[in-house]
Amino acid sequence: MREIILLQIGQCGNQIGIKFWEEIVQEHRIDENGQLIQQDLQFQQNLDVYFNEVDGNRYIPRNVLIDLESETLDNVRASKYGKLFRPDNFIQNQGGTCNNFAIGHYTKGNEILNKVLDVIRHQVENADCLQGFQLTHSLGGGTGSGFGTLLLSKLQEDYFDKIFQSYSVFPLEEYYNTAITVNHLIENCSQCISIDNEALYKICMNKLKLKNICYEDLNNIISALMSGTTCSLRFPNQLNSSLRQLSVNLILFKSINLLYLFRDCISLQLHMLLQLLNTVYLIDQMFDPQNQFCAIHCKQGRYQTGACLFRGQFSSFELENQMMQFLKKNHQKLVQNLPNNLNISQCNVSQKGLVNSGTFIGNTTAIKQMFKRIYNNFQAILKRKAFLHWYINEGMDELEFIEAGQNIQNLISEYQQYSEIDDYEEEQQE
């Protein structure tokens, strides 16, 4: 099998990761002790992608849980699914990082780095054919940003031929951590699936009509989209059935590796079993700006590539037909020089509590808006050198901040360049 190792880093990364495991063990008919509840080939055929089989018929997740403080991992151990995970895969330190990238990357992160690499090496050696790593983390926290990028850089050296995919949560603030982390993700990550906290809050308020929004609500949404984006890896599928296929289909250029998501967020209200959700409505919802996971205006950019991931009982002919009609009506959203740049994959296994659902992963030039926002705020505080001493005291150099700002500016310019090429080609055609 083509195994994947999930790396859960920091408080946010571990909370998202646990929700993800809760989601998929139910989809694969596994209980909280790792035992199969129901014997069915369609649910267990690709179990080896995310699970190791131990002691006969028991399955445990192939993951590593990392944090530089103990509270989050202690809560995981005490949770309903705490016994599901291998005890040796919990790695923690004391004291935390105080939301400081430098502490996670240079000081306290280095103290546990070798231990983390040893645990990961053990997981790799037990895999038959490892296809890559997935990472869940936040760019705002010191562990998720600092140690997450440190670990990525080391893994790139040891496993340079593997695919690295991150589920990166972009905060509303913490612009130093965010800008420096983006600089590392551009260099070391094959696919960065960008999840904007601002967009998550809008989804909770405008679509799900939640009043008292908490982190659990946000984590439930992220775990649901992770379930949607990994279904083609976990269940029998002909398209996007590996991380490398996703990279080939979605990433045109090495530096343009930051993807963003739409999801039919109506279906996230699990109490509303949408029995009559038809294909046309589902496609419209997948491209509805209110369902996007980045706070950007899609009309100010174009899709270079994209993947539509459908789950449920659909007619393949109807799916392709409706998608063709939708794309003809909305051709201005796509680049003109790349025909058939949106691909469709279908999984017959429905998501937990749902009949039909869909997720869209897009590579769009409109995401430059998010990086402009990050860059402008980053430059504003860097110009005043506000809080800079907290990072320099932990071993960082001011040149690292300048380099991060320049690289983000280059990234914005590159997105702008491809956007202008598309606009010019459309004018020539007219």
CORTA-V933522 format. One line per field, one symbol per residue. phi: phi as a letter, one per 40 degrees, with the letter a starting at -180 (. if undefined). psi: psi as a letter, one per 20 degrees, with the letter a starting at -180 (. if undefined). Layout:
phi=???
psi=???
This chain:
phi=.bcbbcbbbgcccccccccccdccccccgbcccgcccbcacccbcbdccbbbcbfgbbbbccabbbacacccccccdccdbcccccdcccbabbhgbffbdccccbbccccbdcccccccccccccccaccibbbbabcccccccccdcccdccccccbccccbbbbbccccbfccdccccddccdcbbcbbccbcdcccccccccccfccccbcccccccccccccccbccccbdacbfcacccccccbbcbdccbbbbbbaccdcccccccccbccccccccccbcdcbcbbcbbcccabccaabbbbbhcbcdccdccccccccccbcccbcccbcfcbbbbbbccccdgbbbaabbbbbbccccccccccccccccccdcfcgccccccchcbccccccccccccccccccccccccccccccccc
psi=rnqpppooprgghhgggghghhghhhhjlpaijjqphpophhhjgkhigiqppqldkppqqnrpopqjrigghhhghirhjhihqphijoprrqhaikkoghghhhehhhhjghgghggghggghiqgnphaqqpprqihqhghgghghggghghhhhlijrpopqnpoprhblhgggghghghhhhipgpoopophghghhggghgilqgnprhhgghggghghhggiihihiqpqhqljrhhggghhhohqghmjoqrqqqnihiiniinomhkorgghggghhjphijqjpmrohijaqpgrqpooqpanqphggghghhggghhhkhiiqqhjnqlipqpqppioqqpjrgqrqpppqnqiiihghhggggghghghhhikpjhhhghhjjqqhhhgggggghhghgghgghghghgghghhhhh.
